[in-house]
Amino acid sequence: MSLPLARYRPVFAAPGTLTFTLSGLLGRLALAMNGVCVVVLVADRRGSYALAGSVSAVGVLAGAALLPLLGRLVDRLGQARVAVPSVLATALPTAGLLLCVRSGAPAWTLFLCWALSGSSPDLGGMARARWAHLHRADPAVLHRANALEQSLDELCFMAGPVLGMALCTAVAPEAGLLAARVLGTVGTLLFAAQRATEPPPAIRTPAATRGLFRTPGLPPLLAVFLSAGVLFGAMEVTTLAYTDALGRQSAGGGLLALVAAGSCVSGLVFGAVRPRRPAALRLALGTGAMTALMLLPLAAGLSGAGVPLLGAALLAAGSGTAPTMVSGMTLAQRLLPAHRLTEGMALAVSAILVGISTGATLGGALAQHTAPGTGYLLPVCAAALALGLAARLAARRPDNSCSLQAA
């Protein structure tokens, strides 16, 4: 099947869209490197995947707590005025983490430093807010823009783990995290400099102070994102631990890149197809496919498969995640009021991050105390939970009565 990439041209019809898209890739690449780099750094220097997964989880939780607050500030003040100081604030605690790991400082210092490093802005969420602002009048083009964003995320998650693992294993365990922070800072500053496509700050009204959790359909959708995050976190830590047990630690980044590659391709194909079903129904169908495909790495892991067979299973499993995420983000954009879109998208990302931290912690514990491959049970269970939630959400069809343009 040939991919009709020409259908994505209307996405970039507005001036400046290609510029902000390209400038944000560096920052998103850094985000994709963080998880692998922190896990490898702590596991290598301290000899414990359980500690590594827990440190990574604390940092993700800290970011999840800050993102909605940063999103609210972005809606009120504008993207550039918030993104620049927040990304600069991550430099000192990151340096502290590297020093504490290297010097053998107590474990609690690792948790503290990585938690304080969680103020990086969500470039993916801000980019989606720009697309929603530019294409709110054309749902088909907005669908393609969301699919493109998901594919770009996956492209970064293909290159990020590979680059991070290469730097951590070939240079030094600290090199990956250092490079990630440099790339993240540069990418964010370049993204913030693109002011022409930035959504205007929202006008504060009494309605703007009401809790977003009262938005019909949003709480169950956030639960779907949370379950998807558990899947991602458990998959990452389990794969890294599995390759380490095989004596092929450096292959871990490549295997995670295959997951992202499958998602990237499926996201582009999904975006090129004109949506004909409600977003909530598309979300339910996506979670169903994701659940079935997650059985493949579980079977490979429990059978003691080598790297090539596990890689094929992960590539296939990854193809089920992009349609789920694209449909979920599209539904979120339809449910959220326009003047609080960035904050609401940040809540969605925070739910994913909380799930990732939970999955990373559970995956690290299983990797430490059970046979290699057992941790792949977690992604299957998380996908099944997401399917149940999405099916109930589709039955209510909340996107039939809500719109992005609602004030």
C-alpha positions as CSV (number, residue, x, y, z in Angstrom):
1,M,0.0,0.0,0.0
2,S,1.5,3.3,-1.1
3,L,1.1,6.1,1.5
4,P,-0.6,9.2,0.1
5,L,1.7,11.8,1.7
6,A,0.3,14.4,-0.5
7,R,-2.8,14.5,1.7
8,Y,-0.7,16.1,4.4
9,R,0.0,19.2,2.3
10,P,-3.0,21.1,3.6
11,V,-1.7,20.7,7.1
12,F,1.2,23.1,6.2
13,A,-0.9,25.6,4.2
14,A,-0.6,28.3,6.9
15,P,2.6,30.3,6.9
16,G,5.2,29.3,9.5
17,T,3.8,25.8,10.3
18,L,6.7,23.9,8.8
19,T,9.2,26.1,10.7
20,F,7.7,25.5,14.1
21,T,7.3,21.8,13.4
22,L,10.9,21.4,12.5
23,S,12.2,23.6,15.3
24,G,10.3,21.5,17.9
25,L,11.8,18.2,16.9
26,L,15.0,18.8,18.9
27,G,13.2,19.3,22.1
28,R,11.0,16.2,21.5
29,L,14.1,14.2,20.7
30,A,15.5,15.1,24.1
31,L,12.3,14.0,25.8
32,A,12.6,10.6,24.0
33,M,16.1,10.2,25.3
34,N,15.4,11.0,28.9
35,G,13.8,7.8,30.0
36,V,16.4,5.5,28.6
37,C,19.3,7.7,29.7
38,V,18.2,7.9,33.3
39,V,17.5,4.2,33.6
40,V,20.8,3.2,32.0
41,L,22.7,5.8,34.1
42,V,21.4,4.8,37.5
43,A,21.4,1.0,36.7
44,D,25.0,1.2,35.5
45,R,26.3,3.3,38.4
46,R,24.2,1.8,41.1
47,G,23.6,-1.8,39.8
48,S,19.8,-1.8,40.3
49,Y,17.0,-1.7,37.7
50,A,14.5,-1.3,40.5
51,L,16.2,1.9,41.7
52,A,16.6,3.1,38.1
53,G,12.9,2.6,37.4
54,S,11.9,4.3,40.6
55,V,14.1,7.3,40.0
56,S,12.7,7.6,36.4
57,A,9.2,7.3,37.8
58,V,9.6,10.1,40.3
59,G,10.9,12.4,37.6
60,V,7.9,11.6,35.4
61,L,5.5,12.2,38.3
62,A,7.0,15.5,39.0
63,G,6.6,16.5,35.4
64,A,3.1,15.3,35.4
65,A,2.3,17.5,38.4
66,L,3.8,20.6,36.8
67,L,2.5,20.2,33.2
68,P,-1.1,21.3,33.9
69,L,0.1,24.3,35.9
70,L,2.5,25.2,33.0
71,G,-0.4,24.6,30.6
72,R,-2.6,27.0,32.5
73,L,0.1,29.6,32.4
74,V,0.6,29.1,28.7
75,D,-3.1,29.7,28.0
76,R,-3.0,32.9,30.0
77,L,0.4,34.3,29.1
78,G,1.4,32.7,25.8
79,Q,3.7,29.8,24.9
80,A,7.0,31.7,24.6
81,R,6.7,33.5,28.0
82,V,6.3,30.2,29.8
83,A,8.4,27.8,27.8
84,V,11.7,29.7,27.9
85,P,12.1,30.1,31.7
86,S,10.8,26.7,32.4
87,V,13.3,24.9,30.2
88,L,16.2,27.0,31.6
89,A,15.2,26.0,35.1
90,T,16.1,22.3,34.4
91,A,19.8,22.9,34.0
92,L,20.9,23.0,37.7
93,P,19.0,20.0,39.0
94,T,20.1,17.9,36.1
95,A,23.7,18.7,36.8
96,G,23.0,17.8,40.5
97,L,21.7,14.4,39.5
98,L,24.8,13.7,37.4
99,L,27.1,14.7,40.3
100,C,25.1,12.7,42.9
101,V,25.1,9.5,40.8
102,R,28.8,9.8,40.0
103,S,29.8,10.6,43.6
104,G,27.8,7.8,45.3
105,A,25.5,10.2,47.1
106,P,22.5,8.7,49.0
107,A,19.6,7.4,46.9
108,W,17.2,10.1,48.1
109,T,19.4,12.7,46.4
110,L,18.8,11.1,43.0
111,F,15.0,11.2,43.5
112,L,15.2,14.9,44.6
113,C,17.4,16.1,41.7
114,W,15.4,14.2,39.0
115,A,12.1,15.5,40.5
116,L,13.4,19.1,40.3
117,S,14.3,18.5,36.7
118,G,10.7,18.0,35.7
119,S,9.9,21.6,34.6
120,S,10.5,21.1,30.9
121,P,7.6,22.3,28.8
122,D,5.5,19.9,26.7
123,L,6.4,20.9,23.1
124,G,4.1,18.2,21.7
125,G,1.1,19.6,23.5
126,M,1.9,23.1,22.5
127,A,2.3,22.0,18.9
128,R,-1.1,20.3,19.0
129,A,-2.5,23.5,20.5
130,R,-1.1,25.4,17.5
131,W,-2.7,23.0,15.0
132,A,-6.0,23.2,16.8
133,H,-5.9,27.0,16.6
134,L,-5.0,26.9,12.9
135,H,-7.3,24.1,11.7
136,R,-10.2,24.2,14.1
137,A,-12.6,24.9,11.1
138,D,-11.5,21.7,9.2
139,P,-11.8,18.5,11.2
140,A,-10.2,16.4,8.4
141,V,-7.1,18.5,8.3
142,L,-6.9,18.6,12.1
143,H,-7.1,14.8,12.1
144,R,-4.1,14.7,9.7
145,A,-2.2,17.2,11.8
146,N,-2.8,15.1,14.9
147,A,-1.6,12.0,13.1
148,L,1.4,13.8,11.9
149,E,2.2,15.0,15.4
150,Q,1.9,11.4,16.7
151,S,4.2,10.2,13.9
152,L,6.8,12.9,14.7
153,D,6.6,11.8,18.4
154,E,7.3,8.3,17.3
155,L,10.1,9.4,15.0
156,C,11.8,11.0,18.0
157,F,11.2,7.9,20.0
158,M,12.9,5.9,17.3
159,A,16.0,8.1,17.2
160,G,16.0,9.1,20.9
161,P,16.6,5.7,22.6
162,V,19.2,4.7,20.0
163,L,21.1,8.0,20.4
164,G,20.8,7.8,24.2
165,M,21.9,4.2,24.4
166,A,24.8,4.9,22.0
167,L,26.1,7.8,24.1
168,C,25.6,6.0,27.4
169,T,27.3,2.8,26.3
170,A,30.0,4.1,23.9
171,V,30.9,7.4,25.6
172,A,29.9,7.3,29.3
173,P,26.7,6.6,31.2
174,E,26.3,10.4,31.9
175,A,26.7,11.4,28.2
176,G,23.2,10.6,27.1
177,L,21.5,12.8,29.7
178,L,23.9,15.7,29.1
179,A,23.1,15.6,25.4
180,A,19.4,15.3,26.1
181,R,19.4,18.5,28.2
182,V,21.4,20.4,25.6
183,L,19.1,19.3,22.7
184,G,16.0,20.0,24.8
185,T,17.1,23.6,25.7
186,V,18.0,24.5,22.1
187,G,14.9,22.9,20.7
188,T,12.6,24.7,23.1
189,L,14.2,28.1,22.5
190,L,13.9,27.7,18.7
191,F,10.2,26.6,19.1
192,A,9.4,29.6,21.3
193,A,10.9,32.0,18.8
194,Q,8.3,31.0,16.2
195,R,5.7,33.6,17.3
196,A,3.5,33.8,14.1
197,T,1.7,30.5,14.7
198,E,1.4,30.8,18.5
199,P,-2.2,30.8,19.8
200,P,-3.1,34.1,21.5
201,P,-3.5,34.1,25.3
202,A,-7.0,33.4,26.5
203,I,-9.2,36.1,27.9
204,R,-9.9,35.3,31.6
205,T,-13.6,34.8,32.3
206,P,-15.5,33.2,35.3
207,A,-15.8,30.0,33.1
208,A,-12.1,29.8,32.8
209,T,-11.7,29.1,36.5
210,R,-14.0,26.0,36.6
211,G,-12.3,22.6,36.9
212,L,-11.7,20.8,33.7
213,F,-12.6,17.5,35.3
214,R,-16.2,18.6,35.0
215,T,-15.9,18.5,31.2
216,P,-18.2,15.6,30.0
217,G,-16.2,12.7,28.8
218,L,-12.8,14.0,29.9
219,P,-12.3,11.9,33.1
220,P,-12.7,8.5,31.3
221,L,-10.6,9.7,28.5
222,L,-7.8,10.6,30.9
223,A,-8.1,7.1,32.4
224,V,-7.5,5.7,28.9
225,F,-4.4,7.9,28.6
226,L,-3.2,6.7,32.0
227,S,-3.6,3.1,31.0
228,A,-1.6,3.8,27.8
229,G,1.1,5.3,29.8
230,V,1.4,2.2,32.0
231,L,1.9,0.3,28.8
232,F,4.6,2.5,27.5
233,G,6.5,2.6,30.8
234,A,6.4,-1.1,31.4
235,M,7.4,-1.8,27.8
236,E,10.5,0.4,28.0
237,V,11.9,-0.9,31.3
238,T,11.0,-4.6,30.5
239,T,12.7,-4.4,27.1
240,L,15.9,-2.8,28.5
241,A,16.1,-5.4,31.3
242,Y,15.4,-8.2,28.9
243,T,18.2,-7.3,26.6
244,D,20.5,-6.8,29.5
245,A,19.7,-10.4,30.7
246,L,20.6,-11.6,27.2
247,G,24.0,-9.8,27.4
248,R,22.8,-7.4,24.7
249,Q,22.3,-4.2,26.6
250,S,23.1,-2.0,23.7
251,A,20.3,-3.6,21.6
252,G,17.7,-2.2,24.0
253,G,17.5,1.2,22.4
254,G,17.2,-0.4,18.9
255,L,14.3,-2.5,20.1
256,L,12.5,0.5,21.5
257,A,13.1,2.2,18.2
258,L,11.3,-0.6,16.5
259,V,8.2,0.0,18.7
260,A,8.3,3.6,17.7
261,A,8.8,2.7,14.0
262,G,5.7,0.6,13.9
263,S,3.7,3.4,15.5
264,C,5.1,6.0,13.2
265,V,4.2,4.2,10.0
266,S,0.7,3.3,11.3
267,G,0.1,6.9,12.4
268,L,0.9,8.2,9.0
269,V,-1.4,5.7,7.3
270,F,-4.1,6.4,9.8
271,G,-3.9,10.1,9.3
272,A,-4.0,9.8,5.5
273,V,-7.4,8.0,5.7
274,R,-10.3,10.4,6.0
275,P,-12.1,9.8,9.3
276,R,-15.7,8.5,8.9
277,R,-16.5,7.3,12.4
278,P,-16.8,9.4,15.6
279,A,-13.5,9.9,17.4
280,A,-14.7,8.0,20.5
281,L,-15.4,4.9,18.3
282,R,-12.1,5.2,16.6
283,L,-10.5,5.2,20.0
284,A,-12.2,2.0,21.0
285,L,-11.2,0.3,17.8
286,G,-7.6,1.5,18.3
287,T,-7.4,0.1,21.9
288,G,-8.8,-3.2,20.7
289,A,-6.1,-3.6,18.1
290,M,-3.5,-2.5,20.6
291,T,-4.6,-5.1,23.1
292,A,-4.3,-7.9,20.5
293,L,-0.9,-6.8,19.3
294,M,0.6,-6.6,22.7
295,L,0.3,-10.3,23.0
296,L,3.1,-10.7,20.5
297,P,6.0,-9.4,22.7
298,L,4.5,-11.3,25.7
299,A,4.7,-14.5,23.8
300,A,8.2,-13.7,22.5
301,G,9.5,-12.8,26.0
302,L,8.0,-15.8,27.8
303,S,9.5,-18.1,25.2
304,G,13.0,-16.7,25.7
305,A,13.2,-15.4,22.2
306,G,16.3,-13.7,21.0
307,V,16.7,-10.1,19.9
308,P,15.5,-10.5,16.2
309,L,12.3,-12.3,17.1
310,L,11.5,-10.0,19.9
311,G,12.2,-7.0,17.6
312,A,9.7,-8.3,15.1
313,A,7.1,-8.7,17.8
314,L,7.7,-5.2,19.2
315,L,7.5,-3.7,15.7
316,A,4.1,-5.2,15.2
317,A,3.0,-4.2,18.6
318,G,4.0,-0.6,18.1
319,S,1.7,-0.3,15.1
320,G,-1.3,-0.5,17.4
321,T,-0.4,2.5,19.5
322,A,-0.6,5.5,17.1
323,P,-4.2,5.1,16.0
324,T,-5.2,5.0,19.7
325,M,-3.2,8.1,20.6
326,V,-4.3,10.1,17.5
327,S,-8.0,9.3,18.2
328,G,-7.6,10.1,21.9
329,M,-5.9,13.5,21.2
330,T,-8.6,14.3,18.6
331,L,-11.3,13.5,21.1
332,A,-9.6,15.6,23.8
333,Q,-9.5,18.6,21.4
334,R,-13.2,18.3,20.7
335,L,-14.1,18.0,24.4
336,L,-12.0,20.8,25.7
337,P,-13.0,24.5,25.5
338,A,-10.7,26.5,23.2
339,H,-9.6,29.0,25.9
340,R,-8.2,26.1,28.0
341,L,-6.9,23.8,25.3
342,T,-3.3,23.9,26.4
343,E,-4.1,23.2,30.0
344,G,-6.4,20.3,29.0
345,M,-3.9,18.8,26.6
346,A,-1.3,19.0,29.5
347,L,-3.7,17.0,31.6
348,A,-3.8,14.3,29.0
349,V,-0.1,14.3,28.8
350,S,0.2,14.2,32.6
351,A,-2.1,11.2,32.7
352,I,0.2,9.4,30.2
353,L,3.2,10.4,32.3
354,V,1.7,9.1,35.6
355,G,1.0,5.9,33.7
356,I,4.5,5.7,32.5
357,S,5.9,6.2,36.0
358,T,3.7,3.5,37.3
359,G,4.6,1.1,34.5
360,A,8.3,1.9,34.9
361,T,8.1,1.2,38.6
362,L,6.2,-2.1,38.2
363,G,8.3,-3.1,35.2
364,G,11.5,-2.4,37.1
365,A,10.3,-4.5,40.1
366,L,9.4,-7.4,37.9
367,A,12.7,-7.2,36.0
368,Q,14.5,-7.4,39.3
369,H,12.6,-10.3,40.9
370,T,11.1,-12.4,38.1
371,A,12.3,-14.2,34.9
372,P,13.1,-12.0,31.9
373,G,10.1,-11.4,29.7
374,T,7.5,-11.7,32.6
375,G,7.2,-7.9,32.6
376,Y,5.5,-8.0,29.2
377,L,2.3,-9.1,31.0
378,L,2.0,-5.4,32.2
379,P,1.5,-3.9,28.7
380,V,-1.2,-6.5,27.9
381,C,-3.1,-5.8,31.1
382,A,-2.8,-2.0,30.6
383,A,-4.1,-2.3,27.0
384,A,-7.0,-4.4,28.1
385,L,-7.9,-1.9,30.7
386,A,-7.7,0.9,28.1
387,L,-10.0,-1.1,25.8
388,G,-12.7,-1.5,28.5
389,L,-12.6,2.3,29.3
390,A,-12.7,3.3,25.6
391,A,-15.6,1.0,24.9
392,R,-17.6,2.6,27.6
393,L,-16.7,6.0,26.4
394,A,-17.7,5.1,22.8
395,A,-21.1,4.0,24.1
396,R,-21.6,7.5,25.5
397,R,-20.3,9.2,22.3
398,P,-19.3,12.4,24.0
399,D,-17.8,14.0,20.9
400,N,-21.3,14.2,19.3
401,S,-22.3,17.0,21.8
402,C,-19.0,18.8,22.4
403,S,-16.8,20.9,20.2
404,L,-13.4,22.5,20.3
405,Q,-15.0,25.8,19.5
406,A,-17.1,25.8,22.7
407,A,-16.1,28.7,24.9
